[in-house]
Amino acid sequence: MAATTPSAVVVPVNDNLDAVSSPGLERRLNGLVEEGSTRLVLDLTNLRYLASAGLRTIIAAHRFAGMAGGGLHLAGLAGFAQTVVEQSGIAGRIPTFATVDEATAAF
């Protein structure tokens, strides 16, 4: 379930972000943006596995939110998921933060 803060909507992502789970997350994020919530924070604290389909979903959500005048921040990356994000190069294009509080405050 997403939590709304004064500056952003925080969307927790748990366990795996892969070809099975990515389409549902993409629909959810797109729906939030279409409803006017254009500042999104993905809480990846409990993310254990990140596949290429998950990276594509993150990039697409970042672009869609940006086109709507907002943005996407990543929070709580660790372990394998952090390695994937760093090696893919998207960490340099999508703001990443250690905590959800830092990510929301950056908007």
C-alpha positions in Angstrom: 0.0 0.0 0.0 1.3 3.5 -0.8 1.7 6.1 1.9 1.3 9.7 1.1 3.6 12.3 2.7 3.3 16.1 2.3 5.9 15.9 -0.5 5.5 12.5 -2.2 3.7 9.2 -2.4 5.8 6.4 -1.0 5.3 3.0 -2.7 6.9 0.0 -1.0 8.4 -2.7 -3.2 8.9 -6.0 -1.5 10.7 -9.2 -2.4 11.2 -9.4 -6.2 10.8 -7.0 -9.0 10.9 -9.2 -12.1 8.9 -10.1 -15.2 6.0 -11.3 -13.0 5.7 -8.4 -10.6 6.8 -5.5 -12.8 3.6 -5.1 -14.9 1.5 -4.6 -11.7 3.9 -2.1 -10.3 4.0 -0.2 -13.6 0.2 0.0 -13.7 0.2 1.2 -10.1 2.8 3.9 -10.6 1.2 5.1 -13.8 -2.2 5.2 -12.1 -0.8 7.4 -9.3 0.7 9.8 -11.8 -2.5 9.9 -13.9 -4.4 10.8 -10.6 -2.0 13.7 -10.0 0.6 12.2 -7.7 3.6 13.0 -9.7 6.2 12.9 -6.9 6.9 9.2 -6.2 9.4 7.4 -3.9 10.0 3.7 -4.3 10.8 2.2 -1.0 13.2 -0.6 -1.9 14.2 -1.4 1.6 12.7 -4.9 1.4 13.6 -5.6 -2.3 15.6 -8.8 -2.6 15.8 -9.3 -6.3 15.8 -6.9 -9.2 15.6 -8.2 -12.8 15.9 -6.3 -16.1 12.1 -6.1 -16.3 12.2 -4.3 -12.9 14.8 -1.8 -14.2 12.6 -1.1 -17.2 9.7 -0.4 -14.9 11.7 2.0 -12.8 13.0 3.9 -15.8 9.6 4.1 -17.4 8.0 5.4 -14.1 10.8 8.0 -13.8 10.2 9.3 -17.3 6.4 9.3 -16.9 6.5 11.1 -13.6 9.0 13.6 -15.0 6.8 14.3 -18.1 4.0 15.1 -15.7 6.1 17.6 -13.8 7.2 15.4 -11.0 9.8 12.7 -10.5 10.8 9.4 -9.0 13.3 8.8 -6.2 14.6 5.5 -5.0 15.1 4.8 -1.3 16.6 2.0 0.7 18.6 0.2 -1.9 20.9 -2.5 -0.5 22.6 -5.7 -1.5 21.9 -7.3 -4.9 19.4 -4.7 -5.9 21.8 -1.9 -5.2 24.5 -3.6 -7.2 22.1 -4.0 -10.2 21.1 -0.3 -10.1 24.7 0.9 -9.8 26.0 -1.4 -12.6 23.1 -0.5 -14.9 24.0 3.2 -14.7 20.5 4.4 -13.7 21.8 5.4 -10.3 23.3 8.4 -12.0 20.0 9.4 -13.7 17.5 8.6 -11.0 18.0 10.1 -7.6 18.8 7.5 -4.9 18.7 7.9 -1.2 19.6 5.8 1.8 16.2 6.4 3.5 12.6 7.2 2.6 12.8 10.3 4.7 15.8 11.6 2.7 14.0 10.7 -0.6 10.8 12.5 0.3 12.6 15.6 1.7 14.5 15.9 -1.6 11.4 16.9 -3.5 
